Amino acid sequence: MDQATFIFDILIPNLGEGFLVTLALIALSAPCGLLVGMGVAAGRVYGTRPLRILAKGYVVFFKGCPLLLLLFILYFGLPSLGLPLGAFLSAVLGFIFCNSAYNSEFIRGAIHSIKEGQFTAAQALGMSRGQVIRYIIMPQAVRKAFPGIMNEFIYLIKFSSLAYMITVIELTGAGKMIATKYFMFTETFFILGLVYLVLVSVTTVAAHFIEKKYRIIAQ
């Protein structure tokens, strides 16, 4: 079998299902990771002392735990405690925990860069503490933290390949199965690399335009 026949007649058509699984992993993990990260960041900055300690512990643990080990804990460890999650859900939760921990640090730094007078002024206008955080502080913080958040999104695209290690047949897993079946490893992984490169490149270009449109010029 020549390389062109393998790539266009076998490899690319059979990567479609794995590609959709990869997109599903990213589509579920990224928004949830951002929302949880926002909550953790708000808890660390504005929460009570117990909440701040809990939020900091969350960040320390999930930043310090290797993602692959976290996936193993969720998929192989929790069933022994009577909490079977399934491969796909374990992967999504692992990505959310890891992504949100890093996002929370970017957002927390952005919150600290916002002038405290905005909080006081908003409360003087009758807004509650929660409303100020939700409608005044957090939108600005996310926009300021956007470059870091997008870096984590790009890492998530690449790290989604680790889901194969807990039997989720995403893009890399599908490619590995095809390569093993036809013994065409170089061609398969080269195409996989190109696919990930395209995904990252499209994300980078989109992030550039979004950042340019919504960036905060001055307080």
TORMI-359592 format. One line per 4 residues: number of its first residue (from 1); their letters; for each residue x, y, z of N, C-alpha, C. Coordinates in pm, whole numbers, padded with zeros to 5 digits. Each point is the difference from the previous one (the first is absolute). Example, Ala and Ser with C-alpha at 12.3 -4.5 7.8 and 13.67 -1.06 7.14 Angstrom:
REM TORMI-359592
1 = as = 01319 -00569 00780 -00089 00119 00000 00090 00120 00000; -00035 00105 -00072 00082 00119 00006 -00077 00109 00073 $
This chain:
REM TORMI-359592
1 = mdqa = 00085 -00120 00000 -00085 00120 00000 00088 00125 00000; -00023 00090 -00095 00082 00122 -00004 -00051 00100 00103; 00083 00099 00029 -00031 00095 00105 -00124 00083 -00031; -00014 00045 -00123 -00115 00085 -00035 -00131 -00075 00019 $
5 = tfif = -00003 -00127 -00041 -00122 -00080 00018 -00033 -00017 00146; 00102 -00027 00080 -00022 -00018 00143 -00053 00129 00063; 00061 00113 -00031 -00038 00127 00063 -00141 00043 -00039; -00030 -00002 -00130 -00127 00058 -00047 -00117 -00099 00001 $
9 = dili = 00030 -00129 -00013 -00109 -00098 -00005 -00026 -00069 00134; 00100 -00003 00087 -00015 -00073 00127 00015 00092 00120; 00112 00071 00008 00030 00075 00122 -00098 00115 00024; -00009 00092 -00094 -00083 00118 00020 -00147 -00034 00023 $
13 = pnlg = -00061 -00089 -00079 -00141 -00034 00027 -00021 -00062 00138; 00097 -00078 00046 -00016 -00068 00128 00039 00086 00120; 00058 00116 -00024 00032 00091 00111 -00118 00087 00038; -00104 00000 -00083 -00113 00090 00024 -00066 -00018 00134 $
17 = egfl = -00029 -00125 00038 -00068 -00025 00127 00086 00043 00118; 00130 -00031 -00007 00091 00042 00107 00010 00151 00009; -00004 00067 -00115 00006 00145 -00003 -00123 00059 00069; -00117 -00058 -00023 -00122 00047 00066 00006 -00019 00150 $
21 = vtla = 00060 -00110 00044 00014 -00023 00144 00093 00105 00061; 00109 00031 -00070 00091 00104 00046 -00072 00134 00013; -00079 00035 -00101 -00076 00125 00006 -00099 00000 00115; -00062 -00115 00026 -00095 -00010 00111 00070 00020 00134 $
25 = lial = 00118 -00061 00015 00077 00017 00123 00033 00147 00024; 00045 00068 -00105 00038 00140 00012 -00123 00088 00025; -00108 -00027 -00074 -00120 00082 00011 -00062 -00008 00140; 00012 -00114 00065 -00054 -00015 00135 00097 00051 00107 $
29 = sapc = 00127 -00023 -00021 00100 00031 00103 00033 00148 00007; 00016 00065 -00115 00047 00138 00000 -00097 00098 00067; -00129 00001 -00037 -00091 00095 00068 -00014 -00028 00149; -00009 -00128 00035 -00013 -00035 00142 00127 00036 00076 $
33 = gllv = 00116 -00022 -00064 00126 00037 00064 00009 00149 00025; -00052 00079 -00093 00000 00145 00018 -00094 00042 00112; -00121 -00055 00001 -00098 00036 00103 00047 -00040 00140; 00054 -00121 00011 00051 -00043 00130 00119 00086 00041 $
37 = gmgv = 00086 00031 -00096 00114 00085 00030 -00042 00138 00049; -00105 00055 -00060 -00052 00128 00046 -00050 -00010 00143; -00072 -00108 00030 -00050 -00019 00135 00111 -00015 00103; 00102 -00077 -00037 00113 -00021 00092 00075 00130 00022 $
41 = aagr = 00021 00077 -00107 00070 00128 00013 -00078 00096 00088; -00131 00007 -00020 -00083 00087 00083 00004 -00044 00145; -00001 -00131 00022 00007 -00051 00136 00130 00035 00069; 00109 -00003 -00073 00131 00032 00058 00013 00148 00033 $
45 = vygt = -00063 00085 -00081 00014 00144 00021 -00106 00055 00094; -00124 -00044 -00015 -00111 00062 00072 -00065 -00093 00103; 00041 -00123 00007 -00065 -00095 00089 00038 00016 00145; -00072 -00069 00088 00036 -00006 00141 00131 -00076 00015 $
49 = rplr = 00056 00006 00117 00129 -00067 00020 -00006 -00150 -00030; -00101 -00075 00050 -00008 -00142 -00036 -00013 -00023 -00151; -00077 00086 -00067 -00017 -00014 -00144 00131 00029 -00074; 00073 00100 00048 00129 00032 -00063 00098 -00116 00015 $
53 = ilak = 00000 -00061 00117 00089 -00114 00024 -00039 -00117 -00089; -00131 -00025 -00011 -00049 -00109 -00085 00036 00025 -00146; -00020 00123 -00046 00030 00034 -00139 00149 -00011 -00028; 00081 00043 00093 00145 -00010 -00019 00044 -00146 -00002 $
57 = gyvv = -00059 -00082 00086 00031 -00143 00000 -00038 -00064 -00132; -00113 00040 -00056 -00044 -00050 -00132 00107 00030 -00105; 00047 00125 -00002 00099 00040 -00099 00131 -00075 00020; 00046 -00007 00123 00127 -00067 00028 -00005 -00146 -00041 $
61 = ffkg = -00110 -00067 00032 -00008 -00144 -00032 -00005 -00024 -00149; -00088 00071 -00070 -00020 -00032 -00141 00109 00059 -00089; 00072 00102 00048 00118 00044 -00074 00117 -00093 00023; 00006 -00057 00117 00113 -00086 00034 -00015 -00143 -00047 $
65 = cpll = -00125 -00045 -00022 -00023 -00139 -00042 00015 -00012 -00151; 00088 -00085 -00049 00012 -00019 -00146 -00133 -00042 -00060; -00032 00054 -00116 -00130 -00026 -00061 -00023 -00148 -00024; 00101 -00069 -00048 -00016 -00143 -00026 -00031 -00076 00129 $
69 = lllf = 00070 00035 00108 -00027 -00063 00129 -00142 00030 00047; -00044 00123 -00023 -00136 00038 00038 -00103 -00084 -00076; 00025 -00021 -00129 -00091 -00083 -00079 -00002 -00143 00051; 00116 -00052 00039 00007 -00135 00055 -00078 -00010 00131 $
73 = ilyf = 00011 00105 00084 -00072 -00001 00127 -00151 -00003 -00024; -00045 00083 -00093 -00144 00009 -00027 -00054 -00126 -00065; 00076 -00058 -00093 -00052 -00114 -00075 00026 -00134 00069; 00121 -00017 00055 00034 -00128 00062 -00018 00001 00152 $
77 = glps = 00019 00118 00063 -00004 00005 00146 -00138 00010 00059; -00083 00089 -00055 -00132 00023 00059 -00092 -00122 -00005; 00007 -00084 -00104 -00086 -00120 00002 00024 -00090 00120; 00124 -00002 00050 00029 -00082 00118 -00067 00056 00125 $
81 = lglp = -00042 00128 -00007 -00071 00063 00110 -00150 00000 -00024; -00042 -00069 -00105 -00142 -00008 -00032 -00051 00116 -00082; 00091 00071 -00070 -00039 00115 -00081 00048 -00018 -00145; -00057 -00093 -00073 00040 -00016 -00141 -00053 00115 -00085 $
85 = lgaf = 00089 00067 -00071 -00040 00116 -00079 -00008 -00027 -00149; 00070 -00102 -00045 00008 -00022 -00144 00117 00078 -00059; 00050 -00046 -00113 00120 00058 -00058 -00020 00144 -00045; -00107 00025 -00075 -00021 00134 -00055 -00020 00103 00111 $
89 = lsav = -00086 -00031 00097 -00026 00093 00110 00126 00023 00083; 00079 -00105 00022 00125 00014 00073 00094 00096 -00071; 00007 -00013 -00133 00087 00089 -00078 -00048 00145 00009; -00130 00020 -00015 -00055 00136 00006 00026 00063 00136 $
93 = lgfi = -00026 -00074 00107 00021 00053 00135 00148 00030 00024; 00087 -00089 -00044 00143 00024 00016 00044 00126 -00071; -00047 00020 -00121 00035 00120 -00074 -00056 00125 00066; -00123 -00009 00052 -00061 00115 00067 00080 00038 00124 $
97 = fcns = 00034 -00099 00082 00073 00029 00124 00135 00066 -00031; 00072 -00056 -00095 00132 00054 -00033 -00012 00138 -00063; -00088 00013 -00098 -00017 00126 -00071 -00047 00112 00093; -00094 -00032 00087 -00057 00102 00089 00103 00049 00102 $
101 = ayns = 00089 -00087 00045 00101 00041 00098 00092 00106 -00059; 00042 -00021 -00123 00087 00099 -00064 -00077 00125 -00038; -00121 -00016 -00051 -00080 00118 -00035 -00026 00087 00122; -00020 -00062 00115 -00028 00078 00120 00118 00089 00038 $
105 = efir = 00120 -00046 -00026 00118 00081 00031 00010 00121 -00093; -00028 -00020 -00128 00000 00113 -00093 -00107 00102 00039; -00118 -00049 00034 -00111 00090 00033 00025 00069 00133; 00056 -00071 00096 00029 00061 00130 00099 00116 -00016 $
109 = gaih = 00103 -00022 -00083 00094 00108 -00024 -00067 00119 -00068; -00092 -00029 -00092 -00071 00108 -00068 -00091 00076 00096; -00062 -00071 00093 -00086 00067 00099 00081 00100 00082; 00119 -00040 00040 00084 00088 00082 00045 00123 -00078 $
113 = sike = -00003 -00007 -00133 00042 00116 -00079 -00111 00102 -00019; -00123 -00034 00041 -00114 00091 -00013 -00006 00092 00122; -00017 00125 -00024 00001 00098 00109 -00113 -00028 00099; 00032 00007 00128 -00097 -00028 00105 -00114 00101 00002 $
117 = gqft = 00027 00117 -00053 -00104 00103 00000 -00122 -00040 -00080; 00016 -00086 -00098 -00115 -00045 -00079 -00096 -00080 00087; 00055 -00082 00089 -00083 -00080 00090 -00079 00091 00093; 00071 00098 00056 -00065 00093 00094 -00108 00083 -00070 $
121 = aaqa = 00031 00046 -00121 -00095 00083 -00074 -00126 -00079 -00035; 00018 -00125 -00041 -00115 -00082 -00037 -00089 -00027 00122; 00061 -00025 00115 -00079 -00022 00121 -00072 00128 00042; 00063 00113 -00025 -00064 00128 00033 -00124 00025 -00085 $
125 = lgms = -00002 -00062 -00117 -00116 00013 -00089 -00110 -00100 00035; 00023 -00081 00104 -00104 -00091 00046 00018 -00145 -00043; 00110 -00032 -00065 00023 -00138 -00042 00050 -00083 00117; -00043 -00125 00005 00047 -00089 00105 00142 -00047 -00032 $
129 = rgqv = 00064 -00061 00099 00136 -00049 -00020 00006 -00101 -00115; -00097 -00091 -00002 -00004 -00100 -00106 -00022 00062 -00137; -00085 00101 -00007 -00026 00067 -00127 00124 00073 -00051; 00073 00062 00091 00123 00070 -00041 00100 -00098 -00059 $
133 = iryi = 00017 -00113 00068 00096 -00100 -00049 -00045 -00053 -00135; -00129 -00028 -00013 -00051 -00064 -00122 -00004 00095 -00120; -00045 00122 00023 -00027 00090 -00112 00110 00105 -00024; 00080 00029 00101 00102 00105 -00014 00141 -00058 -00003 $
137 = impq = 00033 -00079 00101 00138 -00046 00015 00034 -00115 -00095; -00084 -00103 00000 00034 -00121 -00075 00009 00022 -00151; -00092 00075 -00063 00016 00023 -00145 00133 00066 -00035; 00042 00096 00083 00129 00064 -00025 00115 -00097 00023 $
141 = avrk = -00011 -00080 00105 00109 -00093 00033 00019 -00103 -00110; -00110 -00052 -00053 00011 -00100 -00107 00064 00062 -00124; -00037 00123 -00032 00059 00066 -00116 00149 00025 00021; 00038 00041 00119 00142 00022 00029 00079 -00131 -00001 $
145 = afpg = -00065 -00107 00045 00068 -00130 00009 -00011 -00080 -00128; -00063 00056 -00102 -00030 -00075 -00122 00122 -00067 -00065; 00116 00068 -00012 00115 -00069 -00061 00040 -00128 00073; 00002 00007 00133 00033 -00120 00077 -00104 -00108 -00013 $
149 = imne = -00128 00041 00000 -00109 -00096 -00014 00010 -00071 -00135; 00031 00074 -00105 00011 -00061 -00133 00122 -00093 -00009; 00106 00033 00071 00114 -00092 00005 -00042 -00133 00062; -00079 00007 00107 -00048 -00122 00062 -00095 -00076 -00092 $
153 = fiyl = -00077 00072 -00080 -00089 -00064 -00096 00082 -00077 -00104; 00109 00060 -00044 00087 -00067 -00097 00065 -00124 00062; 00044 00014 00125 00054 -00118 00069 -00105 -00110 00009; -00125 00040 00024 -00108 -00098 00011 -00018 -00075 -00131 $
157 = ikfs = 00011 00069 -00112 -00011 -00067 -00130 00105 -00110 -00011; 00121 00031 00038 00109 -00098 -00013 -00009 -00109 00107; -00035 00040 00123 -00006 -00098 00108 -00121 -00092 -00011; -00096 00035 -00087 -00115 -00088 -00018 00042 -00138 -00051 $
161 = slay = 00120 -00008 -00059 00051 -00128 -00049 00025 -00098 00115; 00015 00051 00122 00024 -00089 00115 -00124 -00083 00033; -00115 00041 -00050 -00121 -00078 00027 00011 -00142 -00053; 00083 -00019 -00101 00020 -00135 -00055 00056 -00095 00106 $
165 = mitv = 00073 00053 00096 00061 -00083 00104 -00104 -00061 00093; -00123 00054 -00001 -00106 -00062 00080 -00113 -00049 -00092; 00041 -00043 -00118 -00085 -00071 -00098 -00102 00088 -00074; 00013 00132 00007 -00085 00086 -00081 00062 00007 -00139 $
169 = ielt = -00071 -00047 -00100 00057 -00005 -00135 -00026 00134 -00069; 00085 00097 00034 -00006 00130 -00065 00093 -00001 -00121; 00043 00116 -00045 00077 00011 -00123 00128 -00082 00004; 00080 00017 00104 00126 -00074 00011 -00026 -00149 00015 $
173 = gagk = -00100 -00035 00080 -00032 -00142 00018 -00042 -00066 -00129; -00084 00070 -00077 -00043 -00055 -00129 00119 -00017 -00093; 00089 00099 -00001 00118 -00010 -00084 00091 -00114 00040; 00017 -00018 00131 00085 -00109 00050 -00056 -00136 -00042 $
177 = miat = -00131 -00017 00006 -00061 -00127 -00038 00019 -00027 -00150; -00015 00104 -00082 00019 -00018 -00144 00145 -00031 -00032; 00092 00072 00064 00143 -00023 -00025 00042 -00141 00039; -00055 -00048 00112 00033 -00135 00045 -00056 -00106 -00095 $
181 = kyfm = -00118 00027 -00052 -00063 -00097 -00090 00073 -00010 -00134; 00045 00114 -00054 00061 00001 -00133 00152 00017 00002; 00057 00015 00120 00145 00019 00014 00050 00120 -00081; -00076 00107 00005 00036 00124 -00069 00011 00111 00105 $
185 = ftet = 00100 -00011 00086 00011 00089 00115 00045 00141 -00040; 00099 00010 -00085 00052 00131 -00037 -00106 00085 -00068; -00068 -00057 -00096 -00103 00073 -00073 -00115 00042 00093; -00040 -00093 00087 -00113 00027 00089 00030 00114 00096 $
189 = ffil = 00113 -00008 00067 00030 00102 00101 00038 00133 -00063; 00051 -00003 -00122 00025 00125 -00070 -00133 00072 -00029; -00100 -00074 -00048 -00131 00059 -00026 -00065 00048 00129; 00013 -00079 00107 -00055 00043 00129 00064 00130 00045 $
193 = glvy = 00131 00011 -00017 00069 00124 00036 -00053 00119 -00078; -00027 -00022 -00129 -00054 00108 -00082 -00139 00042 00047; -00081 -00098 00039 -00135 00031 00047 00006 00085 00127; 00084 -00041 00095 00014 00079 00122 00056 00138 -00030 $
197 = lvlv = 00094 00008 -00095 00056 00129 -00038 -00107 00092 -00056; -00088 -00055 -00082 -00109 00080 -00057 -00094 00048 00111; -00035 -00090 00092 -00088 00038 00110 00060 00112 00084; 00126 -00014 00033 00068 00102 00081 00012 00132 -00077 $
201 = svtt = 00032 -00009 -00128 00017 00121 -00081 -00132 00076 -00014; -00108 -00072 -00027 -00131 00064 -00010 -00038 00066 00132; 00025 -00069 00110 -00030 00055 00133 00082 00124 00026; 00127 -00003 -00036 00088 00115 00023 -00046 00122 -00078 $
205 = vaah = -00035 -00019 -00126 -00048 00111 -00083 -00131 00056 00056; -00092 -00089 00036 -00128 00044 00056 00022 00076 00130; 00090 -00050 00084 00028 00066 00128 00057 00139 -00022; 00084 00014 -00103 00059 00131 -00030 -00108 00102 -00033 $
209 = fiek = -00096 -00038 -00082 -00106 00093 -00039 -00092 00031 00117; -00031 -00101 00081 -00086 00023 00116 00069 00092 00101; 00128 -00025 00025 00074 00083 00094 00008 00145 -00049; 00024 00015 -00129 00011 00135 -00057 -00132 00075 00011 $
213 = kyri = -00110 -00071 -00017 -00132 00064 00002 -00044 00037 00140; 00031 -00084 00099 -00054 00019 00134 00104 00041 00104; 00121 00030 -00043 00100 00036 00099 -00035 00130 00068; 00047 00016 00123 -00025 00120 00079 00118 00093 -00020 $
217 = iaq = -00025 00117 -00056 00108 00094 -00028 00045 00068 00128; -00097 00045 00079 00033 00069 00125 -00115 -00017 00097; 00032 00014 00128 -00103 -00010 00103 -00096 00118 -00011 $
